[in-house]
Amino acid sequence: MKILLADDNQARAETVSRSLESAGIVQIVRLAPGQRLVDVVKAESPDVLIVDMSRSDRDSLDGIREVTEHHPRPIVMFVDHDDPGFMEAAIAAGVSSYNLLGSAVPDVKPIVQAAVAIFRRYQKVANDLSRAETSLGERSLIQQAKSILMRQRKLDEPRAHRWLRQRAMNKGRRMVDVARDVIAAEKEPEK
């Protein structure tokens, strides 16, 4: 596992690095001052990001939003003080694990493991939702094409469905693609 560690506090970053190394994680990349988070994520392709925000403000979440949008990864965030509003904004930006850092650096390994599990679960839910939305959109197109066929060819719904299915099989295409053709043909002006 490769971890990107973004922490301005050198002493704390060293402590976290040692904690990670003792947990068997030896690939640790550090964000240098002035580097953009998204650029380092793109160049290094870490598996997990650990970000420390000693000064929590919403503008500091821009880098996390950019990573989440273009290169989604599990993100563990440590903060120095409790701020429920900032926590909500951080999670909305893509943070998988939000942790209040006390006087001692916690055992990071279980936090990282939990963040990875939460991230994977979220990604699965997002992918399932995307597939469901696609499926509903395709069903809507098929229904629309069937309505056109019913009206134009005076077919009942089962026959319109069979017509679409048969046309798709004959042409080696998906039924939704044939439905799109029927809808497009309906929209073309008559010559």
TIDO-745651 format. One line per 8 residues: number of its first residue (from 0); for each residue x, y, z of N, C-alpha, C. Coordinates in Angstrom, 3 decimals, always signed. Example, Ala and Ser with C-alpha at 12.3 -4.5 7.8 and 13.67 -1.06 7.14 Angstrom:
2
0) +13.190 -5.690 +7.800 +12.300 -4.500 +7.800 +13.200 -3.300 +7.800  +12.850 -2.250 +7.080 +13.670 -1.060 +7.140 +12.900 +0.030 +7.870
END
This chain:
191
0) +0.849 -1.177 +0.000 +0.000 +0.000 +0.000 +0.891 +1.236 +0.000  +0.495 +2.202 -0.829 +1.237 +3.456 -0.940 +0.386 +4.572 -0.346  +0.987 +5.343 +0.548 +0.254 +6.404 +1.246 +0.897 +7.754 +0.965  +0.035 +8.733 +0.658 +0.484 +10.112 +0.514 +0.174 +10.826 +1.814  +1.192 +11.385 +2.426 +1.051 +12.080 +3.701 +1.206 +13.579 +3.464  +0.155 +14.326 +3.760 +0.156 +15.776 +3.579 -0.026 +16.431 +4.946  +1.105 +16.859 +5.528 +1.075 +17.479 +6.852 +2.187 +18.515 +6.923  +1.826 +19.752 +7.243 +2.826 +20.822 +7.355 +3.686 +20.689 +8.601
8) +3.188 +20.000 +9.621 +3.919 +19.834 +10.866 +4.907 +18.671 +10.700  +6.186 +18.988 +10.545 +7.217 +17.977 +10.259 +7.326 +16.931 +11.358  +7.301 +17.357 +12.615 +7.444 +16.413 +13.720 +6.282 +15.416 +13.740  +5.073 +15.932 +13.571 +3.901 +15.060 +13.554 +3.943 +14.138 +12.336  +4.354 +14.658 +11.179 +4.446 +13.845 +9.968 +5.444 +12.712 +10.158  +6.537 +12.990 +10.836 +7.526 +11.937 +11.110 +6.937 +10.868 +12.027  +6.184 +11.297 +13.029 +5.552 +10.342 +13.944 +4.554 +9.457 +13.200  +3.751 +10.059 +12.342 +2.780 +9.293 +11.553 +3.512 +8.339 +10.607
16) +4.591 +8.817 +9.984 +5.380 +7.956 +9.090 +5.929 +6.747 +9.839  +6.462 +6.972 +11.034 +6.989 +5.847 +11.831 +5.870 +4.872 +12.202  +4.716 +5.415 +12.543 +3.570 +4.565 +12.886 +3.165 +3.711 +11.684  +3.158 +4.309 +10.510 +2.813 +3.568 +9.296 +3.859 +2.507 +8.978  +5.129 +2.873 +9.115 +6.200 +1.909 +8.845 +6.149 +0.736 +9.813  +5.843 +1.001 +11.081 +5.750 -0.095 +12.047 +4.541 -0.987 +11.759  +3.565 -0.460 +11.013 +2.397 -1.252 +10.615 +2.654 -1.992 +9.297  +3.865 -1.853 +8.763 +4.228 -2.577 +7.546 +4.031 -1.795 +6.265
24) +3.700 -0.528 +6.372 +3.509 +0.308 +5.179 +4.811 +1.069 +4.941  +5.490 +0.716 +3.861 +6.800 +1.318 +3.612 +6.792 +2.328 +2.474  +5.758 +2.323 +1.659 +5.677 +3.300 +0.568 +4.910 +4.520 +1.057  +5.644 +5.520 +1.517 +5.046 +6.742 +2.036 +5.611 +7.913 +1.243  +4.718 +8.667 +0.620 +5.105 +9.831 -0.163 +4.669 +11.055 +0.636  +5.531 +12.041 +0.692 +5.210 +13.257 +1.441 +4.911 +14.396 +0.479  +3.918 +15.184 +0.814 +3.579 +16.372 +0.037 +4.528 +17.481 +0.472  +5.312 +17.980 -0.464 +6.265 +19.044 -0.155 +5.540 +20.393 -0.129
32) +6.053 +21.343 +0.638 +5.439 +22.673 +0.663 +5.354 +23.257 -0.754  +4.191 +23.805 -1.071 +3.993 +24.410 -2.386 +3.454 +23.453 -3.439  +3.508 +22.157 -3.184 +2.968 +21.207 -4.155 +1.454 +21.147 -4.021  +0.797 +20.982 -5.173 -0.657 +20.824 -5.164 -0.982 +19.358 -4.905  -1.957 +19.122 -4.065 -2.353 +17.770 -3.691 -2.721 +16.939 -4.922  -3.526 +17.494 -5.803 -3.988 +16.751 -6.977 -2.825 +16.385 -7.902  -1.817 +17.250 -8.002 -0.666 +16.956 -8.863 +0.141 +15.780 -8.323  +0.319 +15.740 -7.019 +1.074 +14.637 -6.413 +0.276 +13.335 -6.503
40) -1.032 +13.414 -6.312 -1.881 +12.211 -6.444 -1.786 +11.675 -7.865  -1.853 +12.564 -8.841 -1.771 +12.146 -10.241 -0.404 +11.525 -10.537  +0.667 +12.116 -10.048 +2.021 +11.627 -10.342 +2.360 +10.348 -9.586  +1.926 +10.243 -8.346 +2.346 +9.133 -7.489 +1.334 +7.990 -7.390  +0.077 +8.255 -7.705 -1.008 +7.257 -7.585 -1.011 +6.525 -6.241  -1.124 +7.270 -5.151 -1.173 +6.594 -3.849 -2.500 +5.857 -3.673  -2.495 +4.877 -2.780 -3.713 +4.136 -2.483 -4.594 +4.898 -1.495  -3.957 +5.639 -0.589 -4.666 +6.370 +0.467 -3.975 +7.712 +0.679
48) -4.762 +8.735 +1.019 -4.209 +10.038 +1.385 -4.455 +10.262 +2.869  -3.439 +10.749 +3.552 -3.600 +11.183 +4.936 -3.306 +12.675 +4.946  -4.311 +13.443 +5.342 -4.208 +14.898 +5.310 -4.407 +15.431 +6.714  -3.528 +16.323 +7.124 -3.697 +16.978 +8.417 -4.064 +18.429 +8.164  -5.076 +18.880 +8.839 -5.523 +20.267 +8.696 -5.470 +20.936 +10.058  -4.355 +21.517 +10.366 -4.277 +22.207 +11.648 -5.079 +23.505 +11.604  -5.214 +24.083 +10.434 -6.042 +25.273 +10.248 -7.207 +24.875 +9.351  -8.283 +24.431 +9.969 -9.414 +23.942 +9.166 -10.246 +25.104 +8.643
56) -10.225 +25.277 +7.332 -11.126 +26.234 +6.696 -11.606 +25.616 +5.386  -12.728 +26.078 +4.940 -13.347 +25.456 +3.768 -12.518 +25.618 +2.504  -11.737 +26.691 +2.396 -10.880 +26.870 +1.226 -9.815 +25.782 +1.153  -9.387 +25.279 +2.296 -8.353 +24.242 +2.307 -8.888 +22.917 +1.775  -10.193 +22.813 +1.629 -10.792 +21.591 +1.093 -10.788 +21.550 -0.436  -10.402 +22.640 -1.085 -10.416 +22.677 -2.546 -9.549 +21.573 -3.150  -8.372 +21.346 -2.602 -7.492 +20.291 -3.103 -8.118 +18.922 -2.959  -8.815 +18.701 -1.855 -9.485 +17.418 -1.624 -10.637 +17.251 -2.612
64) -11.384 +18.312 -2.847 -12.479 +18.242 -3.828 -11.941 +17.887 -5.215  -10.824 +18.497 -5.571 -10.222 +18.252 -6.887 -9.751 +16.801 -7.008  -9.144 +16.276 -5.961 -8.718 +14.875 -5.966 -9.942 +13.964 -6.087  -10.972 +14.242 -5.298 -12.181 +13.420 -5.305 -12.831 +13.418 -6.686  -12.816 +14.558 -7.348 -13.437 +14.659 -8.667 -12.643 +13.937 -9.745  -11.322 +14.065 -9.718 -10.504 +13.546 -10.814 -9.771 +12.236 -10.512  -9.406 +12.007 -9.267 -8.635 +10.808 -8.888 -9.130 +10.288 -7.540  -10.364 +9.778 -7.467 -10.926 +9.391 -6.166 -10.061 +8.371 -5.430
72) -9.851 +8.636 -4.160 -9.063 +7.779 -3.280 -9.640 +7.870 -1.873  -9.379 +6.864 -1.035 -9.731 +7.018 +0.381 -8.886 +8.151 +0.978  -9.533 +9.028 +1.724 -8.831 +10.161 +2.339 -9.104 +10.154 +3.833  -8.011 +10.104 +4.592 -8.070 +10.185 +6.049 -7.680 +11.613 +6.410  -8.490 +12.257 +7.242 -8.169 +13.625 +7.650 -8.052 +13.699 +9.167  -7.008 +14.366 +9.606 -6.822 +14.664 +11.024 -6.959 +16.166 +11.195  -7.674 +16.563 +12.243 -7.838 +17.980 +12.562 -7.482 +18.197 +14.034  -7.101 +19.426 +14.360 -6.685 +19.745 +15.721 -7.828 +20.124 +16.645
80) -8.935 +20.617 +16.092 -10.060 +20.996 +16.958 -11.381 +20.585 +16.321  -12.362 +20.380 +17.165 -13.673 +19.911 +16.741 -14.466 +21.051 +16.115  -14.982 +20.809 +14.924 -15.803 +21.783 +14.217 -16.806 +20.996 +13.375  -18.026 +20.776 +13.899 -19.018 +19.960 +13.178 -19.313 +20.456 +11.762  -19.341 +21.762 +11.566 -19.596 +22.307 +10.229 -18.488 +21.955 +9.252  -17.241 +22.079 +9.734 -16.109 +21.726 +8.875 -16.097 +20.226 +8.592  -16.467 +19.421 +9.599 -16.522 +17.977 +9.398 -17.500 +17.647 +8.267  -18.681 +18.258 +8.284 -19.670 +18.029 +7.222 -19.098 +18.428 +5.855
88) -18.437 +19.581 +5.804 -17.858 +20.054 +4.542 -16.740 +19.120 +4.072  -15.934 +18.613 +4.982 -14.835 +17.707 +4.630 -15.376 +16.396 +4.068  -16.394 +15.854 +4.697 -16.990 +14.603 +4.216 -17.641 +14.836 +2.855  -18.305 +15.961 +2.680 -18.909 +16.285 +1.381 -17.832 +16.439 +0.305  -16.652 +16.898 +0.698 -15.544 +17.068 -0.256 -14.915 +15.735 -0.652  -15.148 +14.680 +0.150 -14.613 +13.367 -0.208 -13.799 +12.679 +0.866  -13.750 +13.244 +2.050 -12.999 +12.627 +3.141 -13.731 +11.372 +3.616  -12.992 +10.266 +3.715 -13.577 +8.990 +4.143 -13.538 +8.823 +5.653
96) -12.533 +9.396 +6.288 -12.370 +9.241 +7.734 -11.913 +10.576 +8.315  -12.734 +11.142 +9.173 -12.464 +12.442 +9.800 -12.132 +12.190 +11.251  -10.941 +12.610 +11.696 -10.461 +12.264 +13.027 -9.945 +13.491 +13.761  -10.388 +13.623 +14.999 -9.900 +14.686 +15.859 -8.605 +14.210 +16.486  -7.550 +14.960 +16.283 -6.226 +14.587 +16.762 -6.010 +15.173 +18.149  -5.755 +14.308 +19.109 -5.479 +14.756 +20.470 -4.005 +15.072 +20.635  -3.524 +14.951 +21.860 -2.126 +15.264 +22.126 -1.189 +14.192 +21.593  -1.670 +12.956 +21.470 -0.836 +11.874 +20.953 -1.374 +11.425 +19.598
104) -0.460 +11.033 +18.714 -0.862 +10.530 +17.404 -1.428 +9.126 +17.599  -2.637 +8.878 +17.128 -3.267 +7.568 +17.325 -2.614 +6.497 +16.440  -2.975 +5.240 +16.690 -2.552 +4.147 +15.832 -3.247 +4.362 +14.487  -2.479 +4.635 +13.472 -3.026 +5.047 +12.182 -3.536 +3.866 +11.354  -2.963 +2.698 +11.530 -3.311 +1.548 +10.686 -4.816 +1.228 +10.686  -5.474 +1.067 +11.846 -6.913 +0.770 +11.791 -7.736 +1.915 +11.202  -7.265 +3.133 +11.371 -7.973 +4.285 +10.797 -7.904 +4.225 +9.277  -6.718 +3.904 +8.758 -6.543 +3.781 +7.306 -7.374 +2.619 +6.772
112) -7.355 +1.491 +7.464 -8.130 +0.329 +7.016 -9.626 +0.648 +6.981  -10.109 +1.328 +8.000 -11.527 +1.709 +8.031 -11.847 +2.682 +6.892  -10.958 +3.637 +6.631 -11.183 +4.597 +5.548 -11.252 +3.894 +4.197  -10.376 +2.914 +3.990 -10.389 +2.159 +2.728 -11.703 +1.393 +2.594  -12.144 +0.748 +3.668 -13.397 -0.009 +3.630 -14.583 +0.908 +3.359  -14.631 +2.054 +4.012 -15.725 +3.015 +3.802 -15.696 +3.537 +2.364  -14.505 +3.853 +1.861 -14.361 +4.346 +0.494 -14.854 +3.304 -0.510  -14.440 +2.048 -0.322 -14.872 +0.982 -1.235 -16.386 +0.820 -1.208
120) -16.955 +0.873 -0.023 -18.408 +0.745 +0.099 -19.103 +1.904 -0.616  -18.604 +3.103 -0.415 -19.177 +4.273 -1.063 -19.066 +4.146 -2.587  -17.901 +3.728 -3.083 -17.707 +3.564 -4.520 -18.677 +2.533 -5.086  -18.903 +1.429 -4.341 -19.837 +0.398 -4.797 -21.254 +0.976 -4.879  -21.652 +1.712 -3.859 -22.982 +2.325 -3.857 -23.104 +3.320 -5.017  -22.078 +4.115 -5.237 -22.107 +5.087 -6.339 -22.186 +4.380 -7.691  -21.432 +3.303 -7.855 -21.476 +2.542 -9.106 -22.840 +1.881 -9.301  -23.388 +1.308 -8.222 -24.720 +0.695 -8.299 -25.773 +1.734 -8.689
128) -25.681 +2.913 -8.104 -26.621 +3.988 -8.428 -26.490 +4.398 -9.891  -25.269 +4.520 -10.368 -25.046 +4.895 -11.758 -25.637 +3.855 -12.705  -25.420 +2.572 -12.396 -25.988 +1.504 -13.223 -27.520 +1.549 -13.192  -28.086 +1.793 -12.017 -29.548 +1.862 -11.893 -30.104 +3.040 -12.699  -29.434 +4.181 -12.622 -29.885 +5.352 -13.384 -29.809 +5.089 -14.881  -28.731 +4.427 -15.319 -28.583 +4.080 -16.731 -29.699 +3.136 -17.160  -29.957 +2.132 -16.327 -30.998 +1.154 -16.633 -32.372 +1.828 -16.727  -32.669 +2.713 -15.784 -33.952 +3.432 -15.826 -34.059 +4.311 -17.066
136) -32.967 +4.961 -17.417 -32.966 +5.793 -18.620 -33.209 +4.967 -19.870  -32.567 +3.781 -19.922 -32.764 +2.900 -21.070 -34.198 +2.378 -21.126  -34.746 +2.024 -19.982 -36.146 +1.556 -19.951 -37.096 +2.652 -20.433  -36.804 +3.877 -20.042 -37.636 +5.001 -20.464 -37.592 +5.163 -21.980  -36.402 +5.025 -22.570 -36.276 +5.125 -24.029 -37.045 +4.004 -24.721  -36.947 +2.797 -24.173 -37.665 +1.654 -24.752 -39.174 +1.897 -24.675  -39.637 +2.405 -23.516 -41.069 +2.706 -23.369 -41.513 +3.767 -24.378  -40.677 +4.772 -24.557 -40.996 +5.846 -25.495 -41.067 +5.289 -26.918
144) -40.127 +4.424 -27.286 -40.130 +3.825 -28.627 -41.352 +2.926 -28.810  -41.699 +2.187 -27.770 -42.886 +1.331 -27.870 -44.142 +2.183 -28.091  -44.237 +3.295 -27.409 -45.390 +4.188 -27.592 -45.470 +4.685 -29.028  -44.327 +5.018 -29.604 -44.294 +5.480 -30.997 -44.763 +4.355 -31.926  -44.229 +3.151 -31.712 -44.610 +2.001 -32.544 -46.097 +1.678 -32.398  -46.607 +1.779 -31.190 -48.020 +1.502 -30.945 -48.902 +2.489 -31.722  -48.469 +3.735 -31.709 -49.237 +4.776 -32.387 -49.082 +4.668 -33.910  -47.835 +4.533 -34.394 -47.581 +4.533 -35.831 -48.046 +3.249 -36.513
152) -47.794 +2.107 -35.880 -48.062 +0.817 -36.523 -49.319 +0.126 -35.986  -49.997 +0.819 -35.092 -51.233 +0.278 -34.495 -50.977 -1.079 -33.834  -49.911 -1.160 -33.040 -49.548 -2.384 -32.313 -49.957 -2.257 -30.856  -50.193 -3.393 -30.208 -50.368 -3.344 -28.762 -48.970 -3.383 -28.120  -48.907 -3.179 -26.827 -47.604 -3.079 -26.135 -46.751 -4.337 -26.286  -47.282 -5.556 -26.095 -46.438 -6.749 -26.266 -45.871 -6.883 -27.686  -46.671 -6.538 -28.691 -46.181 -6.634 -30.076 -45.113 -5.568 -30.356  -45.289 -4.385 -29.815 -44.283 -3.333 -29.986 -42.972 -3.763 -29.334
160) -43.079 -4.386 -28.181 -41.881 -4.882 -27.491 -41.199 -5.964 -28.332  -41.986 -6.905 -28.842 -41.417 -7.974 -29.686 -40.785 -7.388 -30.942  -41.408 -6.355 -31.522 -40.848 -5.722 -32.712 -39.461 -5.153 -32.408  -39.350 -4.429 -31.300 -38.050 -3.861 -30.907 -37.025 -4.963 -30.650  -37.443 -5.988 -29.919 -36.534 -7.084 -29.586 -36.072 -7.814 -30.850  -37.004 -8.090 -31.757 -36.662 -8.795 -32.994 -35.733 -7.957 -33.871  -36.019 -6.664 -33.979 -35.165 -5.772 -34.768 -33.752 -5.727 -34.173  -33.655 -5.673 -32.848 -32.347 -5.661 -32.191 -31.587 -6.959 -32.472
168) -32.260 -8.089 -32.364 -31.607 -9.381 -32.625 -31.168 -9.471 -34.082  -32.009 -9.060 -35.007 -31.674 -9.135 -36.432 -30.468 -8.271 -36.792  -30.350 -7.140 -36.124 -29.252 -6.217 -36.436 -28.046 -6.398 -35.512  -28.159 -7.317 -34.537 -27.043 -7.532 -33.606 -26.775 -6.317 -32.734  -27.818 -5.641 -32.337 -27.691 -4.430 -31.522 -28.479 -4.596 -30.242  -28.274 -3.665 -29.343 -29.055 -3.659 -28.106 -30.426 -3.048 -28.379  -31.383 -3.503 -27.613 -32.752 -3.030 -27.785 -32.845 -1.513 -27.591  -32.109 -0.984 -26.644 -32.161 +0.457 -26.376 -31.624 +1.247 -27.569
176) -30.654 +0.682 -28.299 -30.120 +1.379 -29.469 -31.162 +1.433 -30.592  -31.909 +0.343 -30.764 -32.997 +0.327 -31.742 -34.077 +1.324 -31.301  -34.352 +1.379 -30.008 -35.339 +2.336 -29.490 -34.908 +3.768 -29.798  -33.620 +4.047 -29.647 -33.116 +5.400 -29.976 -33.355 +5.710 -31.459  -33.137 +4.708 -32.324 -33.368 +4.907 -33.758 -34.835 +5.229 -34.037  -35.743 +4.503 -33.382 -37.176 +4.726 -33.569 -37.544 +6.142 -33.131  -37.008 +6.566 -31.996 -37.290 +7.914 -31.476 -36.720 +8.978 -32.407  -35.491 +8.754 -32.892 -34.861 +9.716 -33.807 -35.646 +9.820 -35.108
184) -36.100 +8.682 -35.620 -36.870 +8.685 -36.865 -38.189 +9.441 -36.695  -38.777 +9.318 -35.538 -40.039 +10.015 -35.238 -39.817 +11.525 -35.225  -38.639 +11.953 -34.773 -38.352 +13.385 -34.646 -37.920 +14.023 -35.963  -37.493 +13.189 -36.952 -37.057 +13.737 -38.237 -38.242 +14.344 -38.958  -38.033 +15.498 -39.594 -39.135 +16.099 -40.339 -39.440 +15.261 -41.591  -40.711 +15.188 -41.920 -41.109 +14.433 -43.109 -40.688 +15.180 -44.361  -40.290 +14.407 -45.387 -39.819 +15.029 -46.643 -40.875 +15.001 -47.684
END
